[in-house]
Amino acid sequence: MSADARLEALRWRHEYSGKVRDLYLSDAEPGRALVVASDRVSAFDHVLDPGIPGKGALLTTLSLWWFGQLDVPNHLVEQTAGGLAALSSPLPPDVAERAMLVKRLDMFPIEAVVRGYLVGSGWAEYQESQSVCGIPLPAGLANGDRLPEPIYTPAYKAPMGEHDENITFERTVDLVGEADATAIRALSLAVFASASAIAEARGVILADTKFEFGRDPQTGEITLADEVLTSDSSRYWDAELYAAGGEHRLDSFDKQIVRDWLASHWDKTGTPPPLPPEIVERTAARYRELIERLTR
């Protein structure tokens, strides 16, 4: 029986699917939602076949660990066991390991991106304009260089099926108002600084990440939501390899293996080819390694 069918038997109805997570609601749990991470993997705006076995459980495990490390309000109903202890009917074990019971929030239409290093799309933009998302940067920086200080580069969360759009801070003010825009920026930079210090103490560099926030309708607090500091939402590097330099210094603990393979085996037209078993396993191993490095 599928996860949907088993949850339906427990009176959870499927409400929404993103690229990775599924959202369920229940009339017996007003003001709450069940967020279940799948094993789906996406790249270049396509969900790929096959998924990464165990990925949903790994992402959930890492999010829950980070929620426990950070001194900021988050969306969990309870701060232990993913909030699931508050359920009157327990979930099937293979669903529970991928699930969080969360408060329903009024979500802000912003991805709060923080970059501590110049890499990825930021590096591409810097080469053209010596700036990232309109923020001027010093001359002479190279791919992968640490920025003088972390920068906040928000994006507009586009409707499903459309591309997110990098926006200026001024545009976030237009979207959510000056007070909330300023608070989200400050929270994002503060959480990034705290998480970076925790990661560095474990020999891992947090290069960049994205957060999502919503307002708790009961308390009015701006609240950290969705996933946090996972391999899907963040770029992590091995600090020792980075310091040594060389071609592997920017190897990340995420699905970059998938992106690289796909980029060399697909012209981005039509349906992406199936991922080979060795690519699937190597990617899963990187997800597992990051969790072991951070939580040991």
N, C-alpha and C positions, 0 to 999 in steps of 0.2 A: 504494500500500500504506500502511495506517495506521501511526502510530508504534508502537502496540502490536504489530502484526504484525512490523514490522522489528526491534523489540527482542526479541520472542520468537524470531526467527531467530538472534539473538545469545545466546540462552539466558537472557534476562531475563524473568521472569514477573511479570505485573501483580499486585500485592499489595493495593493500597488507593488510593482516590481521595478527595481532599478537594474543597473547592469550587474550588480553583485547581491544586493540585499532585497528581501521581500518583507512587506509590512502587512501585519494582520491586526484586525480589530475584533472586539467582542463586546456585546451588550452587557455581559456580566462584569466587564472591567472598564467602567466609564472613566474617561480622561487618561486612559493608558493605551499603549500599543505594544505589540510584540514585534521586534525587529530580528529577523533571522538571516544570517549571512550564508550565502550559498558557496559552492565550489566553482562558480562561474568565473572565467577570466576574460577580460576585455583588453583590446589594443586597437588603436586607430579607429575608435568608435564602432567596433564590432565585438560582439560576444563570440568567443572562439570555441572550437570543439577539438578535443574534450576539455573538461574543466581540470582543475588542479585538485586531486583527492586530498581531503582534509583541510583545504584552504579556508573554508568558512569557519571551522573550529579554531584554526590558528589566528585568523583576524579577530575573532571575538575574544579569544584568550588575551591577545595583546592589548586590545582596547580596554578590557576590564582591568588589566594590570596598570595601564597608564591612568585610568580614571582614579585608581587607588593611590597613585603617586602625586596627583596634582591637587593643589589647594584652590579649586575653583568649582562653583556649582555645576553639576552635570545632570543628565536626564534620567539616570537610573532611579527606579522606584525605591529600591533598597541598595545599599552600597556593598552588599556581599552577594555572591553567587549570581551575578547578573540581574539581581532583583527578582529572580524566579521564585525565591522562597515565599514571596507574597501571593503566589498563585494558589487558588483553592484546589485546582486539579493539576498534578505534575505533568510535564511534557515528556514525550518519549525521549530516552537518553540521547539518541543520535540527533535529535532536534535541539534539546536543551543545551548541548555543548556549543551550539551555533547561535544561541538566542539571548536576547536581552529584553527584559520587561521595563519599559520606559514611560515617563510622563509625556503626554502629548503637549507639544509646544507650538507657539506661533512662530514659525521659522522665518528668519531673515533671508531674503533672496541673494545672499552673498556667500561666496567662498572666501574665507579669510586666509589668504596665502601669505606665508612668511618665508623669506629666503635669507639664509645665512651665508650662502656660497653662490658664486656665479656659475651657473650650469644650465643645461637644457635650453628651454625657450628663452630664458634670461640671457644666456650667453649669445644666442643667435641675435637677439635684439641689441645687445651691447655692441656687437661688431658693426651694426649699422648706425647706431645713434649715440653710443657711449652712455646709454641710459637703460633702465629696465622699468617698463610700465610708466614711463615719463619721469622716473626718478634719476637725476644725473648721478653718474658714478665717476670715480677717478680714472684718468687715462692709464693705459699700460697694464690692465688686468688681463689674466689669461684664463682659459677654460678651467673651471674647478677652483679658482682662487677664493679664499675667504674674503667676504666683504668687510669693509671697515666697521660696520655694524649691521645687524639684521634689518631688512627692509620689509615693509608691509605692502603687498601688491595684490589687492583684492580682485575678484572676478565676479561677474554677474552670473547667477545660476539660471541658465537658459531652460525653457520648457523641455520636457522629455523629447529626445530625438534631434535636438538642436545643440550647437556647440556653445560651451560656456565662453564668455567674453571678458577679457582683461579690461578692467576699468580703473579710473583714477579714484583717489580718496574723495575728491569733490563729487564724483558721480555717486558714491555711496551715501554722501550727505543728501543728495537729491532723492535717493531711494528710501532711506530709513530715517532721515533727520540727523541733525548735527550731533545731538547728545548721544544717540545710539551708535552712530558711525564712529565717534571718538572713543566710546567705551569699548566697542568691538576691536578697534585697532589696538588700544592699550592692553586689553585682555589677551589678544593674539600674541603680541610681542612678549608679554610677561610669561605666558605659558610656554612659548618657544624657548625663552631664556632658561626657564626652569628645566624643561625637558632636555635641552642641549647639555646642561650641566650633569644631569642624571646619566645621559647616554655616554658622555665623555668619560665619566668615572668608570665606565664599563668597556672602554676601548672602542667606542662607536661614535661616529660623527653624524649628527642630524643636519643634513645639508639644507633641506627645505621641507615644508609640510603645508597642509591646508586644514583649517578648522571650519566647523559649521556651528552656528549659534541660533538659539531661539529664545523667545521670552516665555517664561513660566506664567501662564494665565492666572495662577493662584497667587503667586508671590510678586510678580512683576520683574523678577530677576532675569538678567541675561544669562543664559545657561548653555553650557557646552553640550553638543548633541552629536548624534550619528556615530561614526567611528572616530577614533582619535589616535594619531601617531602610529598607524599601522603601516605595513609594507605597501599597501595600496594607496595610501594618502600621503606618504612621506618618502623622502630619499635618504637612505642611510649608507654610510661608507665605513669600512674598516679603518680605524685611525692609524694603525701601524702601517698598513699598505699605503695609505694616503701620504704619510710622512716620508715613506721610502721613495715615492715618485714612481715613474714607470708606467707602462701601458695599463696596468690593472688598478691604479690608485683610485679610479672613480667607479670601480665595479660596485654595484649597489645591491642591497638586500631586498630585491623586489622582482617584478616581472620583466626587468630589462632583458633578460635572456629570451623571453618570448618576443618582445619587440624586435630585438636584433635578428632573431631567426626569421620572423615574419617579413621584416624589411628586405631580407635577402632572398626570400622565396615567394614573394607575392607583390604584384604591381598595384595593389590597392584598388583593383576593379573586380567586381563580381564577389563571389563568396570566398573568404579566406580558406586556405588549405588546412586540413587537420594538423594539429601539433603532433610531432613525433614523440614516442614514449620517453626518449632520453631528455627532450626539452621539458616535458611535463615534470619528470623526476628531478631534474636539476633545479627547476624553479621552486618546487615544493621544498627541496633541501635548503634553499636560500631563505625561504620563509621560516623554516624550523630553526635554522642557525641563528637568525636574528633574535627570536624569542629566547633561545638558550643563552645568547650573549647578554641580553638585557635583564632577564629575570633570575639568573643564577645567583 
